């Protein structure tokens, strides 16, 4: 591998709830970012997803950033001359934003993009439990997806002394599932404590890298009106892009069947990454 290849910018994709490198939106974005902008692309496969087997009853959550920190450190150790940025989707964007804020000036990412970021997990939980679309459409879909994961790893989860699998299996909402499974797994007293402590919003003011947040007004889970703008007005590092459409996936295809969000990601990260590459090389 020549020097130019070693310094070619890398984008790390952080998938959403139950997502992995096998997800269609991840593959479409990876293809476009590589083909149209020349990025090398990596993907964080969370515990228990994308072929990662788990041996202990410990998964991932909206606020657990240690695995992401390990992946970022590993990539930078292998490619120190390559600018590294990251893209997060939904739950993945929450712990990406939280991670960048936790790292502050020491963050090894040169920039990031957060799509459909919850920002305030408590507000999102309230929305899922109170709005018609949230309560009767989106929440059942989400809890169905995590229950499928639960069934895949049930034997491992039995080893956790604080998790009652009978209660987990009975959960019909994300709040019930998080209260029975995720909260005790991460030593929270209840789901509400988990939501409060895991929210990226608590860390936005500490971010010291350019981060683009993309939300859609028609997002059925995180509608644009729920995102407060004061953090974005008070920080030179935070940029908000609010679209009328885009849903929650941010992956609705354009006329040529490409991902519109991948185009925005590539445009935002291209100049930052390649300018950073020149600085690192020189």
ZIKAMO-V50461 format. One record per residue. N is the residue number from 1. SS is DSSP state (hx for helix, st for strand, lp for the rest). BURIAL is + if it has 16 or more other C-alpha atoms within 10 Angstrom, else -. D_CENTER is the distance of its C-alpha to the mean C-alpha in Angstrom with 2 decimals. Layout:
((N:SS:BURIAL:D_CENTER) (N:SS:BURIAL:D_CENTER))
This chain:
((1:lp:-:30.63) (2:lp:-:32.06) (3:hx:-:31.05) (4:hx:-:29.51) (5:hx:-:27.25) (6:hx:-:26.25) (7:lp:+:25.22) (8:lp:+:23.39) (9:lp:+:19.93) (10:st:+:16.89) (11:st:+:13.38) (12:st:+:10.69) (13:st:+:8.14) (14:st:+:4.97) (15:lp:+:5.39) (16:lp:+:5.20) (17:lp:+:8.10) (18:lp:+:10.83) (19:lp:+:9.59) (20:lp:+:10.86) (21:lp:+:12.78) (22:lp:-:15.24) (23:lp:-:13.43) (24:hx:-:15.34) (25:hx:+:12.77) (26:hx:+:11.49) (27:hx:+:15.21) (28:hx:+:16.28) (29:hx:+:14.02) (30:hx:+:15.01) (31:hx:+:18.59) (32:hx:+:18.81) (33:hx:+:17.32) (34:hx:-:19.83) (35:hx:-:22.71) (36:hx:-:22.69) (37:hx:-:21.61) (38:lp:-:22.49) (39:lp:+:19.21) (40:st:+:18.80) (41:st:+:15.47) (42:st:+:13.85) (43:st:+:11.08) (44:st:+:9.76) (45:lp:+:11.23) (46:lp:+:10.46) (47:lp:+:13.77) (48:lp:+:15.85) (49:lp:+:14.03) (50:lp:+:15.19) (51:lp:-:18.51) (52:lp:-:17.53) (53:lp:-:20.17) (54:lp:-:20.12) (55:lp:-:23.39) (56:lp:-:22.65) (57:lp:+:21.38) (58:lp:+:18.16) (59:lp:+:14.78) (60:lp:+:11.27) (61:lp:+:10.10) (62:lp:+:8.09) (63:lp:+:9.92) (64:lp:+:11.04) (65:lp:+:10.35) (66:hx:-:13.45) (67:hx:-:12.38) (68:hx:+:10.06) (69:hx:+:13.18) (70:hx:-:15.42) (71:hx:+:13.87) (72:hx:+:14.01) (73:hx:+:17.50) (74:hx:-:18.59) (75:hx:+:17.80) (76:hx:+:19.57) (77:hx:-:22.42) (78:hx:-:22.98) (79:lp:+:22.69) (80:lp:-:23.65) (81:lp:+:24.96) (82:lp:+:21.89) (83:lp:+:19.62) (84:st:+:15.99) (85:st:+:13.13) (86:st:+:9.42) (87:st:+:7.29) (88:st:+:3.63) (89:st:+:4.18) (90:lp:+:5.10) (91:hx:+:4.55) (92:hx:+:1.39) (93:hx:+:2.71) (94:hx:+:5.22) (95:hx:+:5.73) (96:hx:+:5.52) (97:hx:+:7.94) (98:hx:+:9.68) (99:hx:+:10.27) (100:hx:+:11.74) (101:hx:+:13.80) (102:hx:+:15.01) (103:hx:+:16.15) (104:hx:+:17.93) (105:hx:-:20.62) (106:hx:-:20.03) (107:lp:+:16.57) (108:lp:+:17.02) (109:lp:+:14.66) (110:lp:+:16.78) (111:st:+:14.22) (112:st:+:10.68) (113:st:+:9.43) (114:st:+:6.92) (115:st:+:7.67) (116:lp:+:8.64) (117:lp:+:7.26) (118:lp:+:9.38) (119:lp:+:10.91) (120:lp:+:13.58) (121:hx:+:12.80) (122:hx:+:16.57) (123:hx:+:17.17) (124:hx:+:14.84) (125:hx:+:16.66) (126:hx:-:19.91) (127:hx:+:19.21) (128:hx:+:18.54) (129:hx:+:21.78) (130:hx:-:23.96) (131:lp:-:23.52) (132:hx:-:25.16) (133:hx:-:22.25) (134:hx:+:19.90) (135:hx:+:22.53) (136:hx:-:24.17) (137:hx:-:21.71) (138:hx:+:17.97) (139:hx:+:18.28) (140:hx:-:20.54) (141:hx:+:18.27) (142:hx:+:15.27) (143:hx:+:17.68) (144:hx:+:19.36) (145:hx:-:16.39) (146:hx:+:15.87) (147:hx:+:19.67) (148:hx:-:19.85) (149:hx:-:17.71) (150:hx:+:19.99) (151:hx:-:22.98) (152:hx:-:21.95) (153:lp:+:21.75) (154:hx:-:24.24) (155:hx:-:26.77) (156:hx:-:24.53) (157:hx:+:23.42) (158:lp:-:27.17) (159:lp:-:27.50) (160:lp:-:25.59) (161:lp:-:28.40) (162:lp:-:26.57) (163:lp:+:25.01) (164:lp:-:27.35) (165:hx:+:26.40) (166:hx:-:28.88) (167:hx:-:27.05) (168:hx:+:23.65) (169:hx:+:25.25) (170:hx:-:26.78) (171:lp:+:23.59) (172:lp:+:23.45) (173:lp:+:20.75) (174:hx:+:17.26) (175:hx:+:19.00) (176:hx:+:21.65) (177:hx:+:19.39) (178:hx:+:17.33) (179:hx:+:20.74) (180:hx:+:22.38) (181:hx:+:19.86) (182:hx:+:16.80) (183:hx:+:18.78) (184:hx:+:21.62) (185:hx:+:19.55) (186:lp:-:18.13) (187:lp:-:21.51) (188:lp:-:20.88) (189:lp:-:23.93) (190:lp:+:22.26) (191:hx:+:19.19) (192:hx:+:19.86) (193:hx:-:19.87) (194:hx:+:16.56) (195:hx:+:15.02) (196:hx:+:16.91) (197:hx:+:16.20) (198:hx:+:12.44) (199:lp:+:11.85) (200:hx:+:10.44) (201:hx:+:13.62) (202:hx:+:15.79) (203:hx:+:14.72) (204:hx:+:14.62) (205:hx:+:18.30) (206:hx:+:17.94) (207:lp:+:15.79) (208:lp:+:18.20) (209:lp:+:16.54) (210:st:+:16.24) (211:st:+:12.92) (212:st:+:12.92) (213:st:+:11.38) (214:st:+:12.16) (215:st:+:13.18) (216:st:+:15.87) (217:lp:+:18.87) (218:lp:+:19.18) (219:lp:+:15.75) (220:lp:+:17.13) (221:lp:+:14.44) (222:lp:+:13.61) (223:lp:+:16.77) (224:hx:+:17.17) (225:hx:-:20.05) (226:hx:+:18.00) (227:lp:+:16.42) (228:lp:-:19.02) (229:lp:-:19.96) (230:hx:-:21.74) (231:hx:+:19.04) (232:hx:+:18.84) (233:hx:-:22.65) (234:hx:-:23.16) (235:lp:-:21.00) (236:lp:-:21.78) (237:lp:+:18.39) (238:st:+:16.36) (239:st:+:16.75) (240:st:+:16.20) (241:st:-:16.69) (242:st:+:17.65) (243:st:-:18.76) (244:lp:-:21.17) (245:lp:-:19.70) (246:lp:+:16.58) (247:lp:+:15.73) (248:lp:+:12.31) (249:lp:+:11.70) (250:lp:+:12.60) (251:lp:+:14.39) (252:lp:+:17.89) (253:st:-:20.35) (254:lp:-:22.88) (255:lp:-:26.61) (256:lp:-:26.29) (257:lp:-:23.56) (258:lp:+:20.97) (259:st:+:17.48) (260:hx:+:17.97) (261:hx:+:14.43) (262:hx:+:14.82) (263:hx:-:18.05) (264:hx:-:16.62) (265:hx:+:14.03) (266:hx:+:17.01) (267:hx:-:19.37) (268:hx:+:17.42) (269:hx:+:16.61) (270:hx:+:19.96) (271:hx:-:22.38) (272:hx:+:20.39) (273:hx:+:19.83) (274:hx:+:23.41) (275:hx:-:24.97) (276:hx:+:23.27) (277:hx:+:24.57) (278:hx:-:28.06) (279:hx:-:27.92) (280:hx:-:26.90) (281:hx:-:29.57) (282:lp:-:32.24))
